[in-house]
Amino acid sequence: MGKQVWKYDQPFALEKGGTIDQLTLAYHTYGEINEDQSNVVWVFHALTANSDVLDWWKGLFGQGHLFDPAEYFIICVNTIGSPYGSSVPHDLNFPEFTVRDVAESQILLANHLGVERIHLAIGGSFGGSQALEFTYSFSGSIEQLVLVACGAKESAWGIAIHSAQRLALQSDQTFGTLEGGTNGLKAARAIGMLHYRTDEAFNKTQSDHDDRISEFSADKYLQYQGDKLVKRFNALSYYYLHKCLDAHNFGRGRWSVSNALQEIDVPTLVVGISTDRLVPTTMQKELAEHLPNGIYKEIDSEYGHDGFLIETEQLTHLIQSFLTQNN
């Protein structure tokens, strides 16, 4: 229970070439797995989150919520490259990895744990991309899949945003070591925040209702978000994880995206956010269109892409209805 660490005893080969020696994955489990493994919920986390899903997806996971550890066995794995206990870059010599690599590493862990049946696989944003790849390659059974605010392939818009963030990271002369690049990370986070949220949300929450000529609330807010991330993350992880996102292409080596999606016959709920400008709803609609058992639903949020973390009441309603229909 709680946080655990698993180490793979063989070199872990990567899609782009190279290997990770002594692959390490940190993960959390909650609840008790039942005898037939019919209560397993496998969660895939977003870019800067971690394996403690009860902490960052409150309202959806936890006591008294839809996914209660009293009923479900919940597992969430810290991805490769994320600084919460898994294999992490210490310098720029770390090999580049892809979403497919992240999924394959978690399949190795599932095999190690003896998990052959998953009641529900779920992920939002980067987590949704992982869930899609995991579902394609997992040799056991997955009964239901929920994908939120993600797509089958990273868009040119997303890659451009990530490129701007990397330029910010690389403009910091201290970038390239485990402890370096903090100012670059703050700048990269600020760029990200402008796309995770909406102008409506900023105008509503960060407007100044006086005649000040400096120390604006919006400026302070971005500074605060940067400082907060620096305390819990690092610039190298941010750099490598965005490279990982850029390479996301579910159709790579599988003829096409649509062809690959046709091979997933798992009942799938695909959720878009009406105001998401980072991963717009056209991308979720494409998923639902090509998944044989996919359905599309949409939630409203003034928060844009971050709505997948905030609008847990709407998500609970949609997921609960989906599970009821498929049980």
URJO-V906286 format. One record per residue. N is the residue number from 1. RES is the residue in one letter. BURIAL is I if it has 16 or more other ideal C-beta (glycine too) atoms within 10 Angstrom, else O. Layout:
n: [N	N]
res: [RES	RES]
burial: [BURIAL	BURIAL]
This chain:
n: [1	2	3	4	5	6	7	8	9	10	11	12	13	14	15	16	17	18	19	20	21	22	23	24	25	26	27	28	29	30	31	32	33	34	35	36	37	38	39	40	41	42	43	44	45	46	47	48	49	50	51	52	53	54	55	56	57	58	59	60	61	62	63	64	65	66	67	68	69	70	71	72	73	74	75	76	77	78	79	80	81	82	83	84	85	86	87	88	89	90	91	92	93	94	95	96	97	98	99	100	101	102	103	104	105	106	107	108	109	110	111	112	113	114	115	116	117	118	119	120	121	122	123	124	125	126	127	128	129	130	131	132	133	134	135	136	137	138	139	140	141	142	143	144	145	146	147	148	149	150	151	152	153	154	155	156	157	158	159	160	161	162	163	164	165	166	167	168	169	170	171	172	173	174	175	176	177	178	179	180	181	182	183	184	185	186	187	188	189	190	191	192	193	194	195	196	197	198	199	200	201	202	203	204	205	206	207	208	209	210	211	212	213	214	215	216	217	218	219	220	221	222	223	224	225	226	227	228	229	230	231	232	233	234	235	236	237	238	239	240	241	242	243	244	245	246	247	248	249	250	251	252	253	254	255	256	257	258	259	260	261	262	263	264	265	266	267	268	269	270	271	272	273	274	275	276	277	278	279	280	281	282	283	284	285	286	287	288	289	290	291	292	293	294	295	296	297	298	299	300	301	302	303	304	305	306	307	308	309	310	311	312	313	314	315	316	317	318	319	320	321	322	323	324	325	326	327]
res: [M	G	K	Q	V	W	K	Y	D	Q	P	F	A	L	E	K	G	G	T	I	D	Q	L	T	L	A	Y	H	T	Y	G	E	I	N	E	D	Q	S	N	V	V	W	V	F	H	A	L	T	A	N	S	D	V	L	D	W	W	K	G	L	F	G	Q	G	H	L	F	D	P	A	E	Y	F	I	I	C	V	N	T	I	G	S	P	Y	G	S	S	V	P	H	D	L	N	F	P	E	F	T	V	R	D	V	A	E	S	Q	I	L	L	A	N	H	L	G	V	E	R	I	H	L	A	I	G	G	S	F	G	G	S	Q	A	L	E	F	T	Y	S	F	S	G	S	I	E	Q	L	V	L	V	A	C	G	A	K	E	S	A	W	G	I	A	I	H	S	A	Q	R	L	A	L	Q	S	D	Q	T	F	G	T	L	E	G	G	T	N	G	L	K	A	A	R	A	I	G	M	L	H	Y	R	T	D	E	A	F	N	K	T	Q	S	D	H	D	D	R	I	S	E	F	S	A	D	K	Y	L	Q	Y	Q	G	D	K	L	V	K	R	F	N	A	L	S	Y	Y	Y	L	H	K	C	L	D	A	H	N	F	G	R	G	R	W	S	V	S	N	A	L	Q	E	I	D	V	P	T	L	V	V	G	I	S	T	D	R	L	V	P	T	T	M	Q	K	E	L	A	E	H	L	P	N	G	I	Y	K	E	I	D	S	E	Y	G	H	D	G	F	L	I	E	T	E	Q	L	T	H	L	I	Q	S	F	L	T	Q	N	N]
burial: [O	O	O	I	O	I	O	I	O	O	O	I	O	I	O	O	O	O	O	I	O	O	I	I	I	I	I	I	I	I	I	O	I	O	O	O	I	O	I	I	I	I	I	I	I	I	I	I	I	I	I	I	I	I	O	I	I	O	O	I	I	I	O	O	O	I	I	O	I	O	O	I	I	I	I	I	I	I	I	I	I	I	I	I	I	I	I	I	I	O	O	O	O	I	I	I	I	I	I	I	I	I	I	I	I	I	I	O	I	I	O	O	O	O	I	O	O	I	I	I	I	I	I	I	I	I	I	I	I	I	I	I	I	I	I	I	O	I	O	O	O	I	I	I	I	I	I	I	I	I	I	I	I	I	O	O	O	I	I	O	I	I	O	O	I	I	O	I	I	O	O	I	O	O	I	I	O	O	O	I	I	I	I	I	I	I	I	I	I	I	I	I	I	O	I	I	I	I	O	O	I	I	O	O	O	O	O	O	O	O	O	O	O	O	O	O	O	O	O	O	I	I	O	O	I	I	O	O	I	I	O	O	I	I	I	I	I	I	I	I	I	I	I	I	I	I	I	I	I	I	O	O	O	O	O	O	I	O	O	I	I	O	O	I	O	I	I	I	I	I	I	I	I	O	I	I	O	I	I	I	I	O	I	I	I	I	I	I	O	I	I	O	O	I	O	I	I	I	I	O	I	I	I	I	I	I	I	I	I	I	I	I	O	I	I	O	O	I	I	O	O	I	I	O	O	O	O]
